[in-house]
Amino acid sequence: MTPHRTPRSRRTVALSAGMATVAALAFLPGTASATSADVLGAKGAVPAVTEAAGTPLSYVVNVRPGKGNSAKVKKAVGRAGGTIVQAYDQIGVIVVHSSNDAFAKTMRGVKGVQSAGATRTAPLPAQSTKDVGTPKALTGAQAEAASAAAVAGEDPLQPLQWDLPAIKADKAHEKTLGSRKVTVAVLDTGVDDTHPDLAPNFDREASVNCVTGKPDTADGAWRPSAEESPHGTHVAGEIAAAKNGVGVTGVAPGVKVSGIKVSTTAGFFYTESVVCGFVWAAEHGVDVTNNSYYTDPWMFNCKDDPDQKALVDAIVRASRYAERKGAVNVAAAGNSNYDLAADSIHDTTSPNDTTPVPRDIDPGECLDAPTQLPGVVTVASTGAKGLKSSFSNYGHGVVDIAAPGGDSTAYQKPAPPATSGLILGPVPGGKWGYMAGTSMASPHVAGVAALIKSTHPKASAQRIKSLLASQADAAACTDPYDINGDGKVDAVCEGGKNYNGFYGVGIADALDAVTKKK
């Protein structure tokens, strides 16, 4: 059986609907963590960057924004043996390829360069690694049973979507489905816009392939190939699957969704791709971006490492640029059950494109990008019982808000007629499947943000974030948190009912998004 390639993002986890445990979600180094569990048919110390002489790597060189400031630096890039792939003068980020093993160090000494670093440790192109597991098909009888349970006004598979009533999206849809003038961009593995649940709402003009760090606008370049992950298509459907009598319903089924492909075929999300994605979104009228990934190869980017610092600098510039242009940036908190407010975290997965070297990091100084970056809405995941998902990262002062991302059915079983504790959504090829992770929580919040923008069309990004927070339903700490019932505490929640490390300001509320005027 051929393994299925999936994102390196670790924002999605593979959880069988009937599994008894999640085994602490300890993933093998160098493997991804996203698979769809079921598919429904259509109908501390860090290693030095590997810069051996003659090995081509990708870099970002950061300068003060503006063409005049970067002109001399661009000449220096050539002298240092670099080839410019794309220059984003508006944010002062230059994407470069070079085989010079001293390129980054040389550029850091050039006047006008504020930071420079390699975006990967693997040579170009990225090494191809694979995940384990393949989608599990649901039977026709299960599909028919779901359709039979649907009531008037529901799409056929909506009875299986326990996540919609969990944020009152079903009630919100009685008021409005959202505005066609609002677009949510999915920065991900690509979106299959031919899917019947996505085609009616797809925004082609705001879609692009950014994998190389340079926009590829060829028709369909944003789609995943057959060998690539269904992740981005699933995420897009959670946000804006059309209410059209087919399949599932998105949180904001009346808004538009675009695909910005930022993942390599092997499933790596590199800095140059992410920067390109944010800048594209900023300049193509996007109102919300969804980011269900972390930027490879480092799960946490430490400021005292010159390469990692440069990566953070570049992504901060790009994400802030998108927000200045009006976009709300929403991101998944991660699936390692880490306390992102802890004094120290033991990172065993970085760098994930060559050989990981265990290190102890301070999450206050070593940042998960983009979720821990300034201005980004950090989303934790909840299950069908409304509790923090067993895998979800958390942290007082880090997590902003929570939303359904699913959990093992053995831990949090939904009320009938739903049968799986995971999240149902579209996957390429006109099919639907279950997935779980903070990857699935983030698009729920992105969808609610789109509904807020639909209700308040003139609202700034900051105003939309403020409304997201004020409209959320407060959720007190789960104490003690023993999700698997083995008598041992699995995570400790800090804070009060109105703001804490598990749920931030609370659970996103779609109904308030379309009914509250303030």
Secondary structure, DSSP 8 states (H G I E B T S, - for coil): -------TT-SSB---TT-S--GGG---TT------SEEE------------TT--EEEEEEE-SSHHHHHHHHHHHHHTTEEEEEEETTTTEEEEEE--TTHHHHHHTSTTEEEEEES-SS-SS------S----B--HHHHHHHHHH--TT--TTGGG-THHHHTTHHHHTTT----TT-EEEEEES---TTSTTTGGGB-GGG-EE-TTSS-B-STTTTS--TTS-SHHHHHHHHHH---SSSS---SSTTSEEEEEE---TT----HHHHHHHHHHHHTTT-SEEEE-S--SS-SSEETTSHHHHHHHHHHHHHHHHHHHTT-EEEEE--SS--BTTSS-EEE-S-SSSS----EEE-TTTEE-TTTTSTT-EEEEEE-TTSSB-TT--B-TTT--EEEE----TTTS---TT---SSEEEEETTTEEEEEBSHHHHHHHHHHHHHHHHHHSTT--HHHHHHHHHHHSB-----SSB-TT-SSS--B---EETTEETTTBT-B--HHHHHH---
